[in-house]
Amino acid sequence: MSSRSPDAFPRSEHPYGPGRGGPGEPEDPHELLHHARRLTADAHPGAADAWERAATALRRTDGVLAPGDHADALDAAALDRLGPVRSIAGPLFTRAADLHEQAGQRGKALISRARALLAGPEPGGTARAALDELHERAAVLHGTGRASLAEAVTVRLSRDLAVAELLDTAPDPDVEAAVLRAELTRLVAFAAPHAAEPAVSRVLADTRALLGRITAPDDPPAALPLLRAAVAGHRFGGRPWCAAVHEPLLAAVLRATGAHREAAALLRAALAADEPTAPLRTDDRIRLLLSLARTLASQREREGEEEREREEGGKPTGDEPGALRPGGPGASPEPGGGTATEEVSTPDGPTAPSADPADERLALLVEAVRLADTAGSDPRLGACAHLGLGIAYVERGHAREAVAFLERAAAGAAGDDDPAERVRAGALLAYCALLLGEPHRAAVEYARAAETALAWDDLRHAAALHRRAGQAFEAAGAPEEAARSYRRADELYRTHGEHDTADSHGSTVRGGTGSAPGTGGADAEAGGGGLPPGPRGLPGTDAPVGRYRMNVYGEVGGVGPRAAVAPGTRQGCV
């Protein structure tokens, strides 16, 4: 079999070592093959690029990749394409499985087939049944010595990952989650005695991470040791790029248990570990930046709560692990800036924070946007980064600067089934339009956001936005449009059963929109006076959803600043 062209192996964003043809890079094809195999065994982000170089060197000497090596190359390329372009990853995994079988690597073939199923559309019942079958086949192969323990555990973990994705749609999610936790606990016990084997160590760490994720919504403190062990397992094994996948989740659980400073330190250490010989995937680095920015916002909100408690004669809660945050895990830190004093990562590398702690969070968001625009592959991450930076500019009163980022956020989220980012970006665009003296544009943005928010079961969000559209239409001198918006808001409030709210729509406008009563959550903080509400006063994007999926910050239901996110969110911004 001839090797594929270099274009068959999509390049990683970070080549391993000093780069293609750089000093110290081997030129001998056999050395390059050994190099690529070693990176593949460690799930290194540079593995796909290493296989490309090896294939090119072999071709120069009229050599070819053996079927097993070709399969590993395709696996590495597919792993780089998981997430935003699953339509590419799935066929690559399937082709890799065929080549593994041709090479007699039946355990690896089952892993590739399992990954192909996970890379397809949302894993439904058909994929779940196929993964169950693969798991049974892997167990038989392991029992007869034709698959390694690590291969058998990896296939089973793939099956459990699919189960985790389906928990929120199960007839009884709590019961299904308990069953999955028990299965994962048994899998950890089965693999742990063999943790000295590097391949087992890697899948054991990932198994503990999934167990921690399923545990966190119901018992955050119990999830902490599982997630710590998962991250430590990868780091002690020399795989910081694997640890980076789970560190946002660990940081989110630390925030939920009150350990904001530890969460920030963890994320800074992860960002500092990004270096040429141990690179992070660009999308993973973006997630770490966003998670750290989220942590700083949460920490600032926490300190504000403690200050208010001291002023009221209460006792501060401290920041020790295990201390639950006042107001519960559903309390929102947004908006807010950072308070940490350690150095942070910016486009120019680690620097000391400025005198204004809020600038640290701003620098993190600027870097996240830069990476998303230049090297990121997941449009959802780009939308989150632009939304976060837009909010940061709104908080600082820079409405004109914020508009460009909010428009990019809305455009980046346009193809996502989750409307939360679009609602939040649209409502903020409307607010900016008010600050810029454009009430008619504000009204149109509010109305558009309201229609998008109709996708949620809680219609009060859409009603509040329609009410704000009416107030903005009034300010723009368009009473007929205002009346239509108020009628629509009243209809939605009545549909939701809030007749009293519908009967008094408080349409007084003095310098912009008034508060929008009756929405609860973040909207309740808007205050009165008829002045344009700040970012806190915008309708919250916290419509109910299941508890076991993560957003880009690593938060699962019940442990983030909001206890839940919009329906369908798996990697959403809010």
BELRA-V692654 format. One record per residue. N is the residue number from 1. OMEGA is omega as a letter, one per 20 degrees, with the letter a starting at -180 (* if undefined). Layout:
BEGIN
n={N	N}
omega={OMEGA	OMEGA}
END
This chain:
BEGIN
n={1	2	3	4	5	6	7	8	9	10	11	12	13	14	15	16	17	18	19	20	21	22	23	24	25	26	27	28	29	30	31	32	33	34	35	36	37	38	39	40	41	42	43	44	45	46	47	48	49	50	51	52	53	54	55	56	57	58	59	60	61	62	63	64	65	66	67	68	69	70	71	72	73	74	75	76	77	78	79	80	81	82	83	84	85	86	87	88	89	90	91	92	93	94	95	96	97	98	99	100	101	102	103	104	105	106	107	108	109	110	111	112	113	114	115	116	117	118	119	120	121	122	123	124	125	126	127	128	129	130	131	132	133	134	135	136	137	138	139	140	141	142	143	144	145	146	147	148	149	150	151	152	153	154	155	156	157	158	159	160	161	162	163	164	165	166	167	168	169	170	171	172	173	174	175	176	177	178	179	180	181	182	183	184	185	186	187	188	189	190	191	192	193	194	195	196	197	198	199	200	201	202	203	204	205	206	207	208	209	210	211	212	213	214	215	216	217	218	219	220	221	222	223	224	225	226	227	228	229	230	231	232	233	234	235	236	237	238	239	240	241	242	243	244	245	246	247	248	249	250	251	252	253	254	255	256	257	258	259	260	261	262	263	264	265	266	267	268	269	270	271	272	273	274	275	276	277	278	279	280	281	282	283	284	285	286	287	288	289	290	291	292	293	294	295	296	297	298	299	300	301	302	303	304	305	306	307	308	309	310	311	312	313	314	315	316	317	318	319	320	321	322	323	324	325	326	327	328	329	330	331	332	333	334	335	336	337	338	339	340	341	342	343	344	345	346	347	348	349	350	351	352	353	354	355	356	357	358	359	360	361	362	363	364	365	366	367	368	369	370	371	372	373	374	375	376	377	378	379	380	381	382	383	384	385	386	387	388	389	390	391	392	393	394	395	396	397	398	399	400	401	402	403	404	405	406	407	408	409	410	411	412	413	414	415	416	417	418	419	420	421	422	423	424	425	426	427	428	429	430	431	432	433	434	435	436	437	438	439	440	441	442	443	444	445	446	447	448	449	450	451	452	453	454	455	456	457	458	459	460	461	462	463	464	465	466	467	468	469	470	471	472	473	474	475	476	477	478	479	480	481	482	483	484	485	486	487	488	489	490	491	492	493	494	495	496	497	498	499	500	501	502	503	504	505	506	507	508	509	510	511	512	513	514	515	516	517	518	519	520	521	522	523	524	525	526	527	528	529	530	531	532	533	534	535	536	537	538	539	540	541	542	543	544	545	546	547	548	549	550	551	552	553	554	555	556	557	558	559	560	561	562	563	564	565	566	567	568	569	570	571	572	573	574}
omega={r	r	r	r	r	a	r	a	a	a	r	r	a	r	a	r	a	r	a	r	a	r	r	r	a	r	a	a	a	r	r	r	r	r	a	r	a	r	r	r	a	a	a	r	r	a	a	r	r	r	r	r	r	r	r	r	r	a	r	a	a	r	r	r	r	a	a	r	r	r	r	r	r	r	a	r	a	r	r	a	r	r	a	a	a	a	r	a	a	r	r	r	a	r	r	r	r	a	r	r	r	r	a	a	a	r	r	r	r	r	a	r	r	r	r	r	r	a	r	r	a	a	r	a	a	r	r	r	r	r	r	a	r	r	r	r	r	r	r	r	r	a	r	r	a	r	a	r	a	r	r	a	r	r	r	r	r	r	r	r	r	r	a	r	a	a	a	r	a	r	r	a	a	r	r	r	r	r	a	r	r	r	r	r	r	r	r	a	r	a	a	r	a	a	r	r	a	a	r	r	a	a	r	r	r	r	r	r	r	r	r	r	a	r	a	a	a	a	a	r	r	r	a	a	r	a	r	a	r	a	a	r	r	a	r	r	r	a	a	r	r	r	a	r	a	a	r	r	r	r	r	r	r	r	a	r	r	a	a	a	r	r	r	r	r	a	r	r	r	r	r	a	a	a	a	a	r	a	r	r	a	a	r	r	r	r	r	r	r	r	r	r	r	a	a	r	r	r	r	r	r	a	r	r	r	r	r	r	r	r	a	r	r	a	r	a	a	a	a	r	r	r	a	a	r	r	r	a	a	a	a	r	a	i	r	a	a	r	a	a	r	r	a	r	r	r	a	r	a	r	r	r	r	a	r	a	a	r	r	r	r	r	r	a	r	r	r	r	a	r	a	a	a	a	a	a	a	a	r	r	r	r	r	a	r	r	r	r	r	r	a	r	r	a	a	r	a	a	a	r	a	a	a	a	r	r	r	r	a	r	a	a	a	a	a	r	a	a	a	a	a	r	a	a	r	r	r	r	r	r	r	r	r	r	a	r	a	a	a	r	r	a	r	r	r	a	r	r	r	r	r	a	r	r	a	r	r	a	a	r	r	r	a	r	r	r	r	r	r	r	r	r	r	r	r	r	a	a	a	r	r	a	r	r	r	r	r	r	a	r	a	r	r	r	r	r	a	a	a	r	a	a	r	a	r	a	r	a	r	r	r	a	r	r	r	a	r	a	a	r	a	a	a	a	a	a	a	r	r	r	r	a	r	a	r	a	a	a	a	r	a	r	a	r	r	a	a	r	a	r	a	r	a	a	r	a	r	a	r	r	r	a	a	r	a	a	r	a	r	r	a	a	a	*}
END
